[in-house]
């Protein structure tokens, strides 16, 4: 009976030791996985590439807006029209500074969104963007209740009181 008791205690000690070893191995594996995930997240965002992506999207949006506002799709005609409108602005430096500040603001916002903890917001922000794009596509092409040009003009009219001087708005540039 004493021998069976010792055998049972030895089995219990072995089971406890095995559980401790398995627990330690699981903790080490979890720590290694967390470290690998953190390293991957740190290496996944290249701020320069993200800035170029943002500037590209802004440039594409500017060209699309210019096409809608001028009605020209020919690149040379669009560029000539935009250049003549820019040359006719009373405050060219102010308009250029406003455009540069807007681009810098978008690039800075993109950079901030990719900071480690704030990057958790990227998914919801993209989701809102997809819903907004779907809504606009339905609004412009589905129900055709309004055009993009009408929306740009309404938005420009709302911004008019916020800007310090005339000559900055799309409606001023593309008259």
N, C-alpha and C positions, 0 to 999 in steps of 0.2 A: 504494500500500500504506500509506503514511504517512497519507494522507487517510482511508482506511477505518479505520485504527487510531484516529485522532482522532475519527471519527464514532462508533466503538464506545465509546470512553472517554466521550464526551459523552452517549451513551445510558445508560451505566452511572451517570454522575453524576446524570442526570435521574431514573433509576429510584431511586437512593439518596435523592435529595431528595424524590421523591414518597412513598417509604416513610416517611421521617421526618415529612413533613406528615401523612400518614394516621395514623401512630402518635400524633402530638401531638393530632390531632383525636379519636382514640379515647380517649386519656387524659382530654381535656377533657370529652368526653361522659360517660365513666364517673364523673368527679368531680362533674359536674352531676347525674347520676342519684343518686349517693350523697348529695349535699346535699339533693336533693328528697326522697329517702326518709327522711333524718334529720328534715327539717322536718315531713314528714307524720307520722312516728312521734311527734314531740314534740307536735304539735297534736292527735293522735288521742285522747289520754286527758285527760278533764276530771275531775279528782279529786273535785269536788263531785258530778257526775253519778254517778260510780262509787260514791261513798259512799251516795247515795240508793238506787242499785240494790241495794247490799248490805243496807241497812236494810230495804228492801222485801222482799227474799227472807227475811231473818230474821223479819220480822213475819208473812209468809205461813207460814213454818215454825212459828212460835209458835201461830198460830191453828189450823193443822192438828193440831199436837200437843195443843192444848187440846180440840179436837173429839174426837180419839181418846181422850183420857184421861177426859173427862166424858161422852162419848156424846151430847152435845147438839149439834144443828146449827143451832138457832135462834140468831141473833146476840144477841138480847136476853137469852135464857136463859143463853147462854154467857158474856156479859159480866157478868150478875148473879152467876152462879156463881163466875167468876174473881174478881170484886170481893169477894164474901163470903169466899172462901178467902184472898185477900190480907189482908182485915181481920182474919182469925183468926190470922194469923202472929204469933208472939211478937216477932220482930225485923223489922219492916217496913222500916226504913232499911237494914238489912244485905241484905235480899232485893232491894230496889230498887238498891242499890249493886252487888250481884253481877250483876244483869241489865244495868245500864248498863256495867259493865266488860266483860261478854261482848260486847255490841254494839260497844263501842269497840275491842275486840280484833279482831273480824271486820272492821270498817271499816279498821283499821290494817293488817291482813293483806292486804286487798284493795288498799290503796294501795301497799304494798310490792311486791306482785306486778306492779304496773304501772310500776315504775321501769324505766328504759331497758334495762339488761342483764338484770335479773331477769324482765322481761316475756317473755323466751324460755320461761319455765316455764309461762306461762298455757296454752299448747296442751296440754302433757302433763297439767297439773292438770285441765283440762276433760275430757280423755280419761279420766282416772281417775274423774272424777265421772260421766261417761256410763256407764262400766262398773259403777260402784257402784250407780247408779240402776237399771240393767238388772237387776243381781243382786237388788236389793231388790224390784223389781217382780215378778220371777219367784218370789222367796221368799214374798211376801205374796199374790200373785194367781195365780201359776202353780201351784206345788206346794202352797201354803197350809200349809207345815210350821210356820209361826209367824205371829203377828200383830204389827202395829206396836206395839200396846199392850204386848205381852210384851217386845219389844225395848227399848222406852222404860223399862219397869220394871227390866229387867236392867241397863241402862246407869245408871239412877239408883241402883241398889243398888251398883254399882261405884264411883260417885262419892261415895257417902255417907261413906266414910272420908277423902276428900280435903278435904271442906269443913270450915270451922272450927266450925260450929254447926248445929243442926237448924233446919228451916224454910226451907231454900234449894232443896230438891229438888222436882221436879215431883210426886213421890209424896207429899210433905208438903203441897203446895199443893192438889192435887186428890184428897184423901182423902174 
